Amino acid sequence: MAKKKSLDDMRDEAFRRQDNLASDVDELVDRVNPKNAVTRWKNELVGSVKSFSDAGDEKSPVTLPVAIAGGVIGVVLIGAGIAAAIALSGGDEKAEKNAEKQKAKAATAKAKEKAHRAGS
C-alpha cells in the first residue's frame, strides 16, 4: 500500500521544488544575459587561441598576444554590429509611434472641428 505523505513531507517537497525552479530560472537569466554571453564567447575564443598556439605548430610565442588581440577585436566588432542592428531596428518602432501620434492628433483635430461646427 502507498505510504501517505505527511503535511511536513509535502511542504518540504514543495520547498525543494520551488528552490529547483528558482535555480533553473536564475540559470536561464544568466544564459541569456548579453554581458555574460560576451564573456563566455571571449573565454571560448581565448581558450581556442591558447589551444591552437599550444598545438605544436612551431609558431613563436609572440603570436599568442597578437592572436588574442585579434580575437578581442573580432568580439568587439561583433558586439558593435549587434548593438548597431538593435539600434537600427528600434528606429522603425519610433517611426511607427510617431505616425500613430500624428494620426491621433489629426483625428482629435477633426473631432474638435466637427464638434465646433455642430455647436455653431
Secondary structure, 3 states (H helix, E strand, C coil): CCCCCCHHHHHHHHHHHHHHHHHHHHHHHHHHCHHHHHHHHHHHHHHHHHHHHCCCCCCCCCHHHHHHHHHHHHHHHHHHHHHHHHHHHHHHHHHHHHHHHHHHHHHHHHHHHHHHHHHC
